[in-house]
Amino acid sequence: MVCWTQPEIVAYAPRDHPLLNKFYCEAGIPPSNPERRAHLIMHADFLTPTDYDVLSRETAIKGRPAAMNLLEDLAIRHLEQEALAK
């Protein structure tokens, strides 16, 4: 895992969504740990190859906090679709 710098952690604004919060809570990951949150989403089979490409570009252009917000938006979309399918 790549270590986030303190300024990146401070700049990260966690998404507040009930399904995403439940997902993190079940994994025992607090809001203050974007690195573990990103790792969890990246290994949860939420992302398409296009998503990975867009995330890479977002990280290169806007940095990790912005890419993490995009990553959480993608995870929320997946979790909502999954909830609707039930």
HELIX and SHEET records of a PDB file:
HELIX    1   1 GLN A    6  ALA A   11  1                                   6    
HELIX    2   2 PRO A   18  ALA A   27  1                                  10    
HELIX    3   3 PRO A   34  MET A   42  1                                   9    
HELIX    4   4 PRO A   49  LYS A   62  1                                  14    
HELIX    5   5 ARG A   64  ALA A   85  1                                  22    
END                                                                             
